[in-house]
Amino acid sequence: MEARHLRYALALAEHAHFGRAARSLGIAQPPLSKQIADLERETGARLFDRTRQGVFPTAAGEAFLVRARRALEEMAAATADAGRAARGETGRLRLGFVASALLDPLPDVLGRFGRERPGVRLELHEMASGRGAAALIAGELDVAVTLGPPRGAGAEHLVSVPVGHDHLTAVVGSAHPYAGQASVSVEQLRRQPLIVAAGEDEPAVAACLRVLLGEDAAALDGATVARDVHTIMGLAACGAGVGLGPSRMREAPRAGIRFCEVTPRTALPDLVLSFAGRDRSPALGAFLGTVRRTCPHVGAALDARSGRA
């Protein structure tokens, strides 16, 4: 039994006449009569009464037509669902990201993607760079946004592109002696209790600070460890010390804190978007398309790294 047999039966029931039904289907009457007879043999029941007044479904025919109509509707829905999935309009996307990415550029990217692909289920996970990289390599994420590209075994199979550049900025409470300064020097930082991201969570940032402050910097060894940029700012507001983080912290001002530039100006690891190079998921493709349209400066690098240049 094929889908056309179901359509033939429904057309015959609608027109109650073999000739009219055949014309509506674009076939000749004899083939239609044969197909209906074959269908009745296959079902083992007479589906239509042939009378002088017309052709009408029997009780068995009525029961068959109910299921036939549902089956065709399900087949049409299955075809439509497959098309939406192939176009990246449905599915699931698992995204891991560092907290600072929520300052820029994720708000614009995620907002646009949600509007363009409302049928894609976004699973969002805030996590430190080390954990995000490990989860991506392990296949637990589809995309990761980290500080610095993922490292370690398996990272060679990832495509990574920078989506943001940043430099080191200090943040202090409004009552701190540095609060009125436009900038602070490395020597000043060495004399203050510091608030920094955990080295195991953000190894690229930790390495950068070690280079800046020196391997034997006591201030760094005794620093207060914060989970993310929001905690760094919060602890600075409480007077716990001088917080060190990306300049994009300025995108989230809050009462009771002041920002100072760090001299010399020190570049931080790039904010990097990574995904598996072998991943051909339509949902991932749609997301990367949104990244291209929202962040045009990323598009060329993304195309080049994914072999599309």
Long-range contacts (C-beta under 8 A, 24 or more apart in sequence): 1-39, 1-42, 3-71, 3-72, 3-75, 4-35, 5-35, 5-38, 5-39, 6-68, 6-69, 6-71, 6-72, 7-72, 8-32, 8-35, 8-36, 8-39, 9-36, 9-39, 9-47, 9-61, 9-64, 9-65, 9-68, 10-65, 10-68, 10-69, 10-72, 12-36, 12-48, 12-55, 13-48, 13-56, 13-57, 13-61, 13-65, 16-54, 16-55, 16-56, 17-54, 17-55, 18-55, 21-55, 84-119, 85-282, 86-282, 87-282, 87-286, 88-117, 88-120, 88-281, 88-282, 88-283, 88-284, 88-285, 88-286, 88-287, 88-289, 89-117, 89-119, 89-120, 89-286, 90-119, 90-120, 90-283, 91-119, 91-120, 91-121, 91-281, 91-282, 91-283, 92-120, 92-121, 92-123, 92-142, 92-283, 93-120, 93-121, 93-122, 93-123, 93-142, 93-143, 93-281, 93-283, 93-284, 93-287, 94-123, 94-125, 94-140, 94-141, 94-142, 94-143, 95-122, 95-123, 95-124, 95-125, 95-141, 95-142, 95-143, 95-144, 95-145, 95-287, 96-125, 96-126, 96-127, 96-131, 96-132, 96-135, 96-136, 96-141, 96-143, 96-144, 96-145, 97-124, 97-125, 97-126, 97-127, 97-132, 97-144, 97-145, 98-126, 98-127, 98-128, 98-129, 98-132, 98-145, 98-146, 98-147, 98-202, 98-228, 98-271, 99-126, 99-227, 99-228, 99-229, 99-230, 100-147, 100-166, 100-228, 100-229, 100-245, 100-246, 100-248, 100-249, 100-271, 101-145, 101-164, 101-271, 102-126, 103-229, 103-248, 103-249, 103-251, 103-252, 104-164, 104-248, 104-251, 105-163, 105-164, 105-271, 105-294, 105-295, 106-145, 108-294, 108-295, 109-290, 109-291, 109-294, 109-295, 112-290, 112-293, 112-294, 113-286, 113-287, 113-290, 116-286, 116-290, 117-283, 117-286, 117-287, 117-290, 120-283, 120-286, 120-287, 126-228, 128-197, 128-198, 128-201, 128-202, 128-227, 128-228, 129-201, 129-202, 129-203, 129-204, 129-205, 130-200, 130-201, 130-202, 130-203, 131-201, 133-274, 136-274, 136-275, 136-276, 139-276, 142-275, 142-276, 142-279, 142-281, 142-283, 142-284, 142-287, 143-273, 143-274, 143-275, 143-284, 143-287, 144-273, 144-274, 144-275, 145-271, 145-272, 145-273, 145-274, 146-271, 146-272, 146-274, 147-202, 147-204, 147-205, 147-246, 147-268, 147-269, 147-270, 147-271, 147-272, 148-203, 148-204, 148-205, 148-269, 148-270, 148-272, 149-270, 149-272, 149-274, 150-272, 150-274, 151-203, 157-276, 157-277, 157-278, 158-274, 158-275, 158-276, 158-277, 159-274, 159-275, 159-276, 159-277, 159-302, 159-305, 159-306, 160-272, 160-273, 160-274, 160-305, 161-272, 161-273, 161-274, 161-298, 161-301, 161-302, 161-305, 162-270, 162-271, 162-272, 162-273, 162-298, 162-301, 163-270, 163-271, 163-272, 163-273, 163-291, 163-295, 163-298, 164-248, 164-270, 164-271, 165-267, 165-270, 165-271, 166-246, 166-247, 166-248, 166-267, 166-268, 166-270, 166-271, 167-246, 167-247, 167-262, 167-265, 167-266, 167-267, 167-268, 168-208, 168-209, 168-212, 168-244, 168-245, 168-246, 168-247, 168-262, 168-265, 168-266, 168-267, 168-268, 169-244, 169-245, 169-246, 169-247, 169-249, 169-250, 169-259, 169-260, 169-261, 169-262, 170-242, 170-243, 170-244, 170-259, 170-260, 170-261, 170-262, 171-232, 171-233, 171-236, 171-242, 171-243, 171-244, 171-245, 171-249, 171-257, 171-258, 171-259, 171-260, 172-236, 172-242, 172-243, 172-257, 172-258, 172-260, 173-236, 173-237, 173-238, 173-239, 173-256, 173-257, 173-258, 174-237, 174-256, 174-257, 174-258, 175-239, 176-236, 176-239, 176-242, 176-258, 178-242, 178-258, 178-260, 179-258, 180-258, 181-260, 182-260, 182-261, 183-260, 183-261, 183-262, 183-263, 184-242, 184-260, 184-261, 184-262, 184-263, 185-262, 185-263, 186-212, 186-213, 186-262, 186-263, 186-264, 189-213, 189-219, 189-242, 189-244, 189-262, 190-214, 190-217, 190-218, 190-219, 191-219, 192-219, 192-241, 192-242, 193-219, 193-222, 193-223, 193-224, 193-240, 193-241, 193-242, 194-219, 194-220, 194-223, 194-224, 194-241, 194-242, 194-243, 194-244, 195-223, 195-224, 195-226, 195-232, 195-235, 195-236, 195-240, 195-241, 195-242, 195-243, 195-244, 196-220, 196-223, 196-224, 196-225, 196-226, 196-232, 196-243, 196-244, 196-245, 197-225, 197-226, 197-227, 197-228, 197-232, 197-245, 198-225, 198-226, 198-227, 201-227, 204-269, 205-268, 205-269, 208-266, 208-267, 208-268, 208-269, 209-244, 212-262, 212-266, 233-257, 273-298, 273-302, 277-306
